[in-house]
Amino acid sequence: MHGIVVLDKPLGGSSNRALQQVKRLYNANKAGHTGALDPLATGVLPLCLGEATKVSQFLLDSDKAYLARIKLGERTDTADSEGEVIERVEAFDLDEAAVKAALKTFEGEIEQVPPMYSALKKDGQPLYKLAREGKTVEREARPVTIYSIALTAFDADAREIEIEVDCSKGTYIRTIADDLGQILGCGGHIIALRRLKAGAFTLADSVTLDALEALGDTGFAALDAHLMPMDKAIEALPAVELTAHTAEFLKHGQAVQVNKPPAEGLVRLYEEGAFIGIGVIDDDGKVAPKRLLVADA
């Protein structure tokens, strides 16, 4: 099985657990996810099966979009509802205009300090393991880009808001919620998070785990219907069409000359219409192999 399953990850459980369930259903020899979602989070989780793992890095590096519900008035040690409340503010006025003004400060290129409860490593140790031991270590701020952030729901009585965020890779929505609460002076944390988009894939492309499980007994043909072509993950790259003769040289590691190649960068490679991998334009303007699919995988 080679392709991408865009899973609508269910609430609870890890992304890796969901990956292993899908890998088993498809009887895939190898599989990888493209950026973990917290157990609290649901939504778009592209899973690369077989040779599609060769394009997984592009999905890891892709832009994302989220819908997040934030509870104001409480700050937790994990910045979401799975953590312990560490600060609580009972008396504060929640003003919609003030929330919108605070959200504007996140737009564009910003520096973001990753949360302690994250998979990032410090001296080989995941930060979340250190956090569970009660340790806090210094983390360097990292640049991320918030393309847009909008208030989509406002409930003053419940002290809850909903925001939609379109952002670059590596953005922590939990950190945005925590920072927003600090700006508003009342604290805040995520109570629901849904990924709407990961690169070229959206919720419209997704399938639930329950739906896949139900199809598991009917044979691979039904499951195949939910396999997305692996080149969709890199559809933003320019395509280069090769004849079978030219492709043969490329498969043996040689750079080849093609008509009107892009000036630079990575390209999608096709042999007479069939996707065969990723190439790169070399210094001579030729197409060199970068990551090719295994023909008999």
N, C-alpha and C positions, 0 to 999 in steps of 0.2 A: 504494500500500500504506500503510495507516494502522493502527497498533497497536503492541504491545510484544512483542518476542521476549525471553524470559528465557533467556539463554545460560548454559550451564554452561561457563564459560571454561576452555579447556585450559591445561595447564602450559606456560610459556614464551611469549614473544611479548607484545606490548602489548595493552591493551584497545582502543586505537584500531585496531590491525591487525585484531582480531576484528570490530570494528564495520564496517570497510570491507568485509570478506568477506561479512558478513550483508547489508549495504546492497546489494552487487552481486547477491547471490542473489535478493533481493526486488525488485531494480530500483527501489529507493526513491529519490524525488527529494531527500529530506533525511533525516538520521539523526543520533542523538546517544546517547552512553552516559550513564550516570547515576552516575558515581563510579568512577574507574579502579581496577583491581586491578593490583598489581605483576606482572611476568612470573612470579615465583615462585608467585603465588597462583592458585587455581582457584575455581570455584564461581559463585554467582549474580551475573550481570551483566545487568541489564535494559537492553535497547537499544530506544530509541524511534524508530519509523519514521514518516515523513510528519507528519501533524497531531499525532501522539502526542508530538512534541518539545515541544508546548506544556504538557505535564504533567511534563516531565523534571525540572524544578526541585524538584518535590515528592519525587521519588525521591532526588535529590541530598541533600535535607534530612532524609531518613528515617532511622530507626534501622536498625542492622545487627546481624548475629550472625556469629561466626567460630569455627572450630575451628583451633587453632594448635598446632604441635609445636615445642618449644623445646629447643635443645641448651644445656646448662649447662656451665660451665668454660671457655667461649670467648666473647670479645666481639669483634664485627666493626665496621668503620667504617660499614656500612650497616644494622646491627642484624639482618641476615639472612645466609643462607649464600652470597649472591652477592658479598658484600664480602670485604675482607681482614681477617684476624685481627689485632687490635691489642692484645689482652690474653689471656693464657692462665693458668689456675690448674690445676695438676696435682693438688695434694693438698687435698681438701676432702671433708667428709662431707655427703652428700645425704640429708636427713631429710624424710620426707613431711609430718610435722606442721609443720615449719618452713616448707615450701613453702606449705602451706595457710594458715598464719598470715600469710605475706607477701602472698599473694593477697588476703586480706581487706582489706589496706590500700588496695587499688585501688577498692573498692566505693563507690558513691555519686558525688557531684560532686567531681571532682579537677581539678587544673591539670596540663596536659601540654605539655612543650616539644616542638614538631615536630622531626623528624629533619632533618639537613642533606640527606639523600637523599630529598627530597620535591619535589612540583611547586609548592609555595608559592613566592611571588616576593618578592625583596628588591630594591627600586629597579628593578623591571621585569625582573630576572633570576631564572629558576627556581633554587631552592636547589640542586637536584641538579647543575646546570651549574657553579655555584661550587664545590661539593664535588669535582667531577671535576678542577677546577683546583687542588685542594689547599687551598681557602679555607674558613674557618669563620667565620660571622657570627653575631652575637647574635640569638636568636629569642625572641620574647615567648611566655610560657606562655599557653595557651588553655584555657578551661574545657570539659570534656567530662563526660559522665555514663556511668558503668559500672553498668548495672542489675543485672548479675550476672556473676560470674566464678568458674568452678569447675574444679577439678582432675579431669580425666577419665581420665588414664593416668599412671602413675609407673613409671619404669624406672631404678633406681639403678645397675645395671651399665652401661647405655648412657649414663647421665647425661642422660636425656631425659625430658621431661614433656609432657603434652598438656593444653591448657586450652580451655574453651569460654567465649566472651565475648559478652554481649549489651550493646550500647553505643549511644551517640548518634552522630550524624554527626560527622565530623572526628576520630574516634578513631584513633590509629595503634597497631596491635597490635604492630608492631616496637618502638615506644617502650616499651610495656608489658613486652615480653620483655627489653629492655635494662635498664629500671629494676628489674625483678624480679631480674635477675642481680646488679645492684649491691646490692640489699637483702640478697641471700643471700651476698654477698661472693665470688662466683665468676665473675661475668659470664654472659651468656647471649645467644642470638640465635635468630631464627626459622629453622627448616629446612623447614617446610611450613605453608601457610596455605590454608584453604578457607572461603570465605564461604558461610554457610548460609542467610542471609536478607537481603533488602534491602527495607525497607518491607513491603508486602503480599505480596511474592513470596518463595518458598522454593525449595529444590532440587526439590521435587515438581513445580513449575511449569516447570522448566528443560529444555532440549534441548541436546545437544552439537553442536558445529560439524560434526563428522563426519556426524552424522545429517542435518543440514540440507543438507550438500553432497551426500549420497546422494539426497536428495529433489529436488535442483536440476534434474535431468534429466527429472523426471516431470511438471513443470508447477507453476503457482502454487497449484493447489488443494491439493496435499499440503503445501506450505509454509504456506498459510493456516491449516491446522489447528494450527500452533504460534504463531499470532498471538493474544496476549491483548488483551482490550478495554482501550482506553486509560484508561477511567474506573476500572479496578481499582486504578490507581496512587493514586487519591485517594478510595478507598472509605471512608476515615475521615471525610470531610467529609459534612455533611448534604445530602440530595438535595432539590431543588426541582423540581416538575413544572410545566410551562407548557403552555398551549394554544397552538396554532399562531398564533392571533391575538395573544396576549400576547407570544410569542417574537419575532414580527415587530418589535414596538416595541423589544425588547431588542437585536435584531440591528442596529438603527439607532442604538444608543448611548443609548437612553433607559432610565432606571430604571423598574421596574414594580412594582405592588402585587400581592402574592400572599397567599393564605390561610395563616395561622399560620406566618410565616417564622421562622427562627432569630433570636435576639436580636442576634447580631453574627457577624462573621467571614466566611470563604469558604464557598461552597456549590457543589455539583455541579448543573449545569443540564441539564434534559431537556425536549425538545419532543415531547410525546405519546409518551414512552417512549424517544426517541432522544437520546443524549448530544450536547450541542451546545457544552459548554465550562464555564468556571468563572465564577461570579459572586461578588459581595460585598454584604453588607448595608450600606446607606448610613446616614447619620445620621437619615434620615426613616423607617427601617425598611423601605425598599423594596429590591428586588434590582436591583443595577446590574451591567452587564457588566464582567468583569475580563479574561478571555482566552477568546475564542470561536473555535470551529473554523471554517475556511473551508468553506462548503457544497459548493463544486465542486472542492475540492482533490483 
